[in-house]
Amino acid sequence: MIRIEIQKKNERITYFKINGHANFKEYGEDIVCSAVSSVSQMTLNGLLEILKLKNLKYSEKEGYIVCDLEKSGLSDEEYEKADILTQSMFSYLKEIVKTYGKYVKLKIKEV
């Protein structure tokens, strides 16, 4: 099962963690894992390579991504730009959970 944790503060995503495997199908054929991996990697790459957030606090390895925007010391302008990526990711992940909730769990925490 893939577990997704999103932390929000005043509707702004401040932290996300994604870990686990969906086990929907065999490795290489698991569309659920592939979809979650793609959107989370795209978001992280956008934060790093497009927005060039040099002090971004994150970690990634096989089956695991965590990103702590709140501890990254972002300016208001950087946060506003990051919001576009993280809110887009969140929107997509909610749709995956609607369809494949047996394989993906989403926890939203307001702080």
MARSEVO-690677 format. One line per field, with one value per atom (N, C-alpha, C): residue number from 0; residue in one letter; chain; atom name; x, y, z. Coordinates in nm, 2 decimals, always signed. Atoms other than C-alpha are relative to their C-alpha. Last residue first. Layout:
<sites>
nr: NUM	...
rest: a	...
kette: A	...
atom: CA	...
u: X	...
v: Y	...
w: Z	...
</sites>
This chain:
<sites>
nr: 110	110	110	109	109	109	108	108	108	107	107	107	106	106	106	105	105	105	104	104	104	103	103	103	102	102	102	101	101	101	100	100	100	99	99	99	98	98	98	97	97	97	96	96	96	95	95	95	94	94	94	93	93	93	92	92	92	91	91	91	90	90	90	89	89	89	88	88	88	87	87	87	86	86	86	85	85	85	84	84	84	83	83	83	82	82	82	81	81	81	80	80	80	79	79	79	78	78	78	77	77	77	76	76	76	75	75	75	74	74	74	73	73	73	72	72	72	71	71	71	70	70	70	69	69	69	68	68	68	67	67	67	66	66	66	65	65	65	64	64	64	63	63	63	62	62	62	61	61	61	60	60	60	59	59	59	58	58	58	57	57	57	56	56	56	55	55	55	54	54	54	53	53	53	52	52	52	51	51	51	50	50	50	49	49	49	48	48	48	47	47	47	46	46	46	45	45	45	44	44	44	43	43	43	42	42	42	41	41	41	40	40	40	39	39	39	38	38	38	37	37	37	36	36	36	35	35	35	34	34	34	33	33	33	32	32	32	31	31	31	30	30	30	29	29	29	28	28	28	27	27	27	26	26	26	25	25	25	24	24	24	23	23	23	22	22	22	21	21	21	20	20	20	19	19	19	18	18	18	17	17	17	16	16	16	15	15	15	14	14	14	13	13	13	12	12	12	11	11	11	10	10	10	9	9	9	8	8	8	7	7	7	6	6	6	5	5	5	4	4	4	3	3	3	2	2	2	1	1	1	0	0	0
rest: v	v	v	e	e	e	k	k	k	i	i	i	k	k	k	l	l	l	k	k	k	v	v	v	y	y	y	k	k	k	g	g	g	y	y	y	t	t	t	k	k	k	v	v	v	i	i	i	e	e	e	k	k	k	l	l	l	y	y	y	s	s	s	f	f	f	m	m	m	s	s	s	q	q	q	t	t	t	l	l	l	i	i	i	d	d	d	a	a	a	k	k	k	e	e	e	y	y	y	e	e	e	e	e	e	d	d	d	s	s	s	l	l	l	g	g	g	s	s	s	k	k	k	e	e	e	l	l	l	d	d	d	c	c	c	v	v	v	i	i	i	y	y	y	g	g	g	e	e	e	k	k	k	e	e	e	s	s	s	y	y	y	k	k	k	l	l	l	n	n	n	k	k	k	l	l	l	k	k	k	l	l	l	i	i	i	e	e	e	l	l	l	l	l	l	g	g	g	n	n	n	l	l	l	t	t	t	m	m	m	q	q	q	s	s	s	v	v	v	s	s	s	s	s	s	v	v	v	a	a	a	s	s	s	c	c	c	v	v	v	i	i	i	d	d	d	e	e	e	g	g	g	y	y	y	e	e	e	k	k	k	f	f	f	n	n	n	a	a	a	h	h	h	g	g	g	n	n	n	i	i	i	k	k	k	f	f	f	y	y	y	t	t	t	i	i	i	r	r	r	e	e	e	n	n	n	k	k	k	k	k	k	q	q	q	i	i	i	e	e	e	i	i	i	r	r	r	i	i	i	m	m	m
kette: A	A	A	A	A	A	A	A	A	A	A	A	A	A	A	A	A	A	A	A	A	A	A	A	A	A	A	A	A	A	A	A	A	A	A	A	A	A	A	A	A	A	A	A	A	A	A	A	A	A	A	A	A	A	A	A	A	A	A	A	A	A	A	A	A	A	A	A	A	A	A	A	A	A	A	A	A	A	A	A	A	A	A	A	A	A	A	A	A	A	A	A	A	A	A	A	A	A	A	A	A	A	A	A	A	A	A	A	A	A	A	A	A	A	A	A	A	A	A	A	A	A	A	A	A	A	A	A	A	A	A	A	A	A	A	A	A	A	A	A	A	A	A	A	A	A	A	A	A	A	A	A	A	A	A	A	A	A	A	A	A	A	A	A	A	A	A	A	A	A	A	A	A	A	A	A	A	A	A	A	A	A	A	A	A	A	A	A	A	A	A	A	A	A	A	A	A	A	A	A	A	A	A	A	A	A	A	A	A	A	A	A	A	A	A	A	A	A	A	A	A	A	A	A	A	A	A	A	A	A	A	A	A	A	A	A	A	A	A	A	A	A	A	A	A	A	A	A	A	A	A	A	A	A	A	A	A	A	A	A	A	A	A	A	A	A	A	A	A	A	A	A	A	A	A	A	A	A	A	A	A	A	A	A	A	A	A	A	A	A	A	A	A	A	A	A	A	A	A	A	A	A	A	A	A	A	A	A	A	A	A	A	A	A	A	A	A	A	A	A	A	A	A	A	A	A	A	A	A	A	A	A	A
atom: N	CA	C	N	CA	C	N	CA	C	N	CA	C	N	CA	C	N	CA	C	N	CA	C	N	CA	C	N	CA	C	N	CA	C	N	CA	C	N	CA	C	N	CA	C	N	CA	C	N	CA	C	N	CA	C	N	CA	C	N	CA	C	N	CA	C	N	CA	C	N	CA	C	N	CA	C	N	CA	C	N	CA	C	N	CA	C	N	CA	C	N	CA	C	N	CA	C	N	CA	C	N	CA	C	N	CA	C	N	CA	C	N	CA	C	N	CA	C	N	CA	C	N	CA	C	N	CA	C	N	CA	C	N	CA	C	N	CA	C	N	CA	C	N	CA	C	N	CA	C	N	CA	C	N	CA	C	N	CA	C	N	CA	C	N	CA	C	N	CA	C	N	CA	C	N	CA	C	N	CA	C	N	CA	C	N	CA	C	N	CA	C	N	CA	C	N	CA	C	N	CA	C	N	CA	C	N	CA	C	N	CA	C	N	CA	C	N	CA	C	N	CA	C	N	CA	C	N	CA	C	N	CA	C	N	CA	C	N	CA	C	N	CA	C	N	CA	C	N	CA	C	N	CA	C	N	CA	C	N	CA	C	N	CA	C	N	CA	C	N	CA	C	N	CA	C	N	CA	C	N	CA	C	N	CA	C	N	CA	C	N	CA	C	N	CA	C	N	CA	C	N	CA	C	N	CA	C	N	CA	C	N	CA	C	N	CA	C	N	CA	C	N	CA	C	N	CA	C	N	CA	C	N	CA	C	N	CA	C	N	CA	C	N	CA	C	N	CA	C	N	CA	C	N	CA	C	N	CA	C	N	CA	C	N	CA	C	N	CA	C	N	CA	C	N	CA	C	N	CA	C	N	CA	C	N	CA	C
u: -0.09	-0.13	-0.02	+0.00	-0.40	+0.09	-0.01	-0.32	+0.01	-0.02	-0.43	+0.00	+0.03	-0.39	+0.04	-0.03	-0.42	-0.04	+0.06	-0.42	+0.06	-0.06	-0.34	-0.08	-0.15	-0.40	+0.08	-0.04	-0.77	+0.16	-0.01	-0.83	+0.04	-0.08	-0.76	+0.02	+0.01	-1.02	+0.07	+0.14	-1.08	-0.02	+0.06	-0.72	-0.15	-0.05	-0.59	-0.06	+0.07	-0.81	+0.04	+0.14	-0.69	-0.07	+0.00	-0.33	-0.14	-0.01	-0.40	+0.00	+0.12	-0.53	+0.01	+0.10	-0.24	-0.13	-0.03	+0.02	-0.12	+0.03	-0.15	+0.03	+0.14	-0.15	-0.04	+0.05	+0.22	-0.15	-0.04	+0.32	-0.06	+0.05	+0.12	+0.03	+0.14	+0.20	-0.06	+0.01	+0.57	-0.14	-0.03	+0.53	-0.01	+0.11	+0.35	+0.03	+0.11	+0.61	-0.12	-0.04	+0.90	-0.12	+0.00	+0.73	+0.03	+0.15	+0.66	-0.01	+0.06	+1.03	-0.15	+0.04	+1.12	-0.05	-0.03	+1.32	-0.04	-0.09	+1.32	+0.03	-0.14	+1.17	+0.10	+0.00	+0.81	+0.14	-0.01	+0.87	+0.01	+0.05	+0.94	+0.03	-0.04	+0.96	-0.06	+0.04	+0.96	+0.05	-0.03	+0.98	-0.06	+0.01	+0.99	+0.04	+0.12	+0.95	-0.02	+0.10	+1.31	-0.12	-0.06	+1.49	-0.11	+0.07	+1.41	+0.08	-0.07	+1.48	-0.08	+0.07	+1.38	+0.09	-0.02	+1.46	-0.08	+0.12	+1.47	+0.04	+0.00	+1.76	-0.11	-0.13	+1.84	+0.00	+0.00	+1.48	+0.12	-0.14	+1.56	+0.00	+0.00	+1.20	+0.13	+0.07	+1.24	+0.00	-0.06	+1.50	-0.06	-0.15	+1.44	+0.05	-0.05	+1.07	+0.15	+0.04	+0.99	+0.04	-0.09	+1.19	-0.03	-0.13	+1.00	+0.10	+0.01	+0.67	+0.13	+0.01	+0.76	-0.01	-0.13	+0.89	-0.01	-0.08	+0.56	+0.14	+0.04	+0.35	+0.08	-0.01	+0.54	-0.03	-0.14	+0.57	+0.03	-0.04	+0.20	+0.15	+0.07	+0.11	+0.05	-0.06	+0.37	-0.06	-0.14	+0.27	+0.06	+0.02	-0.09	+0.13	+0.03	+0.00	-0.03	+0.08	+0.18	-0.03	+0.13	+0.31	-0.10	+0.00	+0.68	-0.13	-0.10	+0.67	+0.01	-0.14	+0.36	+0.09	-0.05	+0.02	+0.14	+0.11	-0.17	+0.02	+0.03	+0.10	-0.13	+0.14	+0.07	-0.03	+0.03	+0.42	-0.14	+0.06	+0.53	-0.02	-0.09	+0.61	-0.09	+0.06	+0.49	+0.09	-0.08	+0.56	-0.08	+0.06	+0.44	+0.10	-0.08	+0.50	-0.07	-0.13	+0.39	+0.09	-0.07	+0.09	+0.14	-0.13	-0.09	+0.07	+0.03	-0.46	+0.13	+0.08	-0.38	-0.01	+0.01	-0.12	-0.06	+0.04	-0.13	-0.01	+0.03	+0.04	-0.03	-0.01	+0.01	-0.03	+0.03	+0.08	+0.02	-0.03	+0.06	-0.04	+0.05	+0.07	+0.05	-0.06	+0.11	-0.07	+0.08	+0.00	+0.09
v: -0.04	+2.22	+0.15	-0.14	+2.06	+0.04	-0.05	+1.70	+0.15	-0.15	+1.52	+0.05	-0.06	+1.14	+0.15	-0.14	+0.97	+0.05	-0.07	+0.59	+0.15	-0.13	+0.42	+0.06	+0.01	+0.06	+0.12	+0.13	+0.00	-0.01	-0.01	+0.37	-0.13	+0.12	+0.31	+0.01	+0.12	+0.53	-0.12	+0.03	+0.80	-0.13	+0.06	+0.77	-0.03	+0.14	+0.84	-0.07	+0.07	+1.15	-0.15	+0.02	+1.28	-0.08	+0.11	+1.23	-0.03	+0.12	+1.45	-0.12	+0.02	+1.74	-0.14	+0.03	+1.71	-0.04	+0.14	+1.71	-0.05	+0.08	+2.03	-0.15	+0.02	+2.18	-0.08	+0.09	+2.11	-0.02	+0.14	+2.25	-0.09	+0.05	+2.57	-0.15	+0.04	+2.61	-0.05	+0.14	+2.61	-0.05	+0.08	+2.94	-0.15	-0.02	+3.10	-0.08	+0.08	+2.96	+0.00	+0.14	+3.10	-0.09	+0.02	+3.45	-0.15	+0.00	+3.43	-0.03	-0.13	+3.34	-0.01	-0.06	+2.98	+0.14	-0.15	+2.88	+0.07	-0.03	+2.50	+0.15	-0.01	+2.39	+0.04	-0.09	+2.47	+0.02	-0.14	+2.31	+0.10	-0.09	+1.97	+0.14	-0.14	+1.71	+0.09	-0.10	+1.34	+0.14	-0.15	+1.08	+0.07	-0.10	+0.70	+0.14	+0.00	+0.39	+0.10	+0.10	+0.36	+0.00	+0.13	+0.67	-0.09	+0.09	+1.04	-0.13	+0.13	+1.30	-0.09	+0.11	+1.67	-0.13	+0.11	+2.00	-0.12	+0.08	+2.26	-0.12	+0.04	+2.50	-0.10	+0.05	+2.55	-0.06	-0.01	+2.60	-0.07	-0.01	+2.63	+0.03	-0.11	+2.69	+0.03	-0.11	+2.48	+0.12	-0.04	+2.23	+0.12	-0.01	+2.18	+0.06	-0.08	+2.25	+0.02	-0.13	+2.11	+0.10	-0.05	+1.80	+0.14	-0.02	+1.74	+0.06	-0.11	+1.79	+0.03	-0.13	+1.57	+0.12	-0.03	+1.30	+0.13	-0.05	+1.31	+0.03	-0.14	+1.30	+0.05	-0.10	+1.01	+0.14	-0.03	+0.80	+0.12	-0.07	+0.82	+0.04	-0.13	+0.73	+0.08	-0.09	+0.45	+0.14	-0.05	+0.30	+0.09	-0.08	+0.29	+0.05	-0.13	+0.16	+0.10	-0.06	-0.14	+0.15	-0.01	-0.32	+0.07	-0.03	-0.29	+0.01	-0.11	-0.46	+0.02	+0.03	-0.69	+0.12	+0.10	-0.54	-0.03	+0.02	-0.34	-0.11	+0.15	-0.39	-0.02	+0.03	-0.02	-0.15	+0.05	+0.03	-0.04	+0.13	+0.22	-0.03	+0.12	+0.58	-0.12	+0.11	+0.93	-0.12	+0.12	+1.23	-0.11	+0.12	+1.58	-0.11	+0.13	+1.90	-0.11	-0.03	+2.27	-0.13	+0.12	+2.25	+0.03	+0.02	+2.58	-0.13	+0.05	+2.58	-0.02	-0.11	+2.79	-0.04	-0.11	+2.53	+0.11	-0.13	+2.19	+0.10	-0.10	+1.87	+0.13	-0.14	+1.59	+0.08	-0.10	+1.23	+0.14	-0.14	+0.97	+0.08	-0.09	+0.59	+0.15	-0.13	+0.35	+0.09	-0.12	+0.00	+0.13
w: -0.11	+1.14	+0.02	-0.01	+0.92	+0.12	-0.14	+0.85	-0.01	+0.01	+0.53	+0.15	-0.13	+0.52	-0.01	-0.01	+0.18	+0.14	-0.11	+0.15	+0.01	-0.04	-0.18	+0.11	+0.01	-0.28	+0.04	-0.06	-0.19	+0.01	-0.15	-0.26	+0.07	-0.05	-0.63	+0.15	+0.09	-0.81	+0.06	+0.04	-0.55	-0.07	-0.12	-0.42	-0.03	-0.01	-0.77	+0.12	+0.11	-0.80	+0.00	-0.05	-0.46	-0.10	-0.10	-0.59	+0.06	+0.07	-0.89	+0.09	+0.08	-0.69	-0.07	-0.10	-0.44	-0.07	-0.05	-0.72	+0.09	+0.12	-0.87	+0.04	+0.01	-0.52	-0.12	-0.10	-0.48	+0.00	+0.02	-0.81	+0.10	+0.13	-0.80	-0.02	-0.02	-0.43	-0.13	-0.04	-0.51	+0.02	+0.12	-0.70	+0.04	+0.09	-0.40	-0.13	-0.05	-0.16	-0.10	+0.03	-0.36	+0.04	+0.15	-0.36	-0.04	+0.04	+0.02	-0.15	+0.00	+0.07	-0.04	+0.13	+0.14	+0.03	+0.00	+0.45	-0.13	+0.11	+0.37	-0.01	-0.05	+0.70	-0.10	-0.11	+0.59	+0.06	+0.05	+0.25	+0.12	-0.10	+0.40	-0.04	+0.03	+0.12	+0.11	-0.10	+0.17	-0.03	+0.03	-0.10	+0.12	-0.11	-0.05	-0.05	-0.08	-0.26	+0.11	+0.06	-0.37	+0.09	+0.03	-0.23	-0.05	+0.09	-0.18	-0.02	+0.00	+0.08	-0.10	+0.06	+0.09	+0.01	-0.09	+0.26	-0.06	-0.02	-0.02	+0.08	-0.14	+0.03	+0.03	-0.04	-0.34	+0.14	-0.14	-0.46	+0.06	-0.05	-0.83	+0.15	-0.09	-0.93	+0.06	+0.06	-1.24	+0.09	+0.13	-1.13	-0.07	+0.00	-0.76	-0.13	-0.11	-0.71	-0.01	+0.03	-1.06	+0.11	+0.10	-0.99	-0.03	-0.06	-0.66	-0.11	-0.09	-0.84	+0.07	+0.08	-1.13	+0.09	+0.06	-0.89	-0.08	-0.11	-0.69	-0.05	-0.04	-1.01	+0.12	+0.11	-1.17	+0.05	+0.01	-0.85	-0.10	-0.12	-0.78	-0.01	+0.00	-1.14	+0.12	+0.10	-1.16	+0.00	-0.05	-0.83	-0.10	-0.12	-0.95	+0.05	+0.04	-1.30	+0.12	-0.11	-1.16	-0.04	+0.06	-1.47	+0.09	+0.14	-1.41	-0.07	+0.03	-1.08	-0.15	-0.02	-1.07	-0.04	+0.10	-1.03	+0.03	+0.08	-0.77	-0.11	+0.02	-0.52	-0.08	+0.01	-0.43	-0.01	+0.13	-0.30	-0.01	+0.03	+0.00	-0.14	-0.01	+0.08	-0.02	+0.07	+0.01	+0.01	-0.01	+0.24	-0.07	+0.05	+0.19	+0.01	-0.01	+0.38	-0.07	-0.06	+0.39	+0.00	-0.03	+0.16	+0.05	+0.07	+0.19	+0.04	+0.13	+0.29	-0.09	+0.07	+0.60	-0.15	-0.09	+0.70	-0.07	+0.05	+0.53	+0.11	-0.11	+0.59	-0.06	+0.04	+0.33	+0.12	-0.10	+0.41	-0.05	+0.03	+0.14	+0.12	-0.10	+0.21	-0.03	+0.00	-0.08	+0.11	+0.00	+0.00	+0.00
</sites>
